[in-house]
Amino acid sequence: MRLPALPRVAVLPASVSICDPFTAHEFDARGVVARPFTPRIDFEFAAVFPPQRSPSPVALDLVETVRRALNALARQNDQRESSGRLGGRTRART
């Protein structure tokens, strides 16, 4: 598996990487330790469609699937944040 540049550095001894909670979550099983970052940085994801036509049912299904996955990961992140393991908050815009 090819790793993104910053997280690849973070798996080296005595290295640091600043990344979003999703990237940090991806490295949980690899022994990478996530620490809170202050000040807190909030961010959003949005689906953008052309105004001249309605999104297809497949596109709407994809958006809903991604929304559910992002919100599930955001809930995990909130639990970690409350335990001091990870900072930041992410929400899928509805």
Summary of the structure (lengths in Angstrom):
residues: 94
radius of gyration: 15.9
end to end distance: 32.3
largest distance: 51.8
contacts: 200
relative contact order: 0.19
helix: 44%
strand: 9%
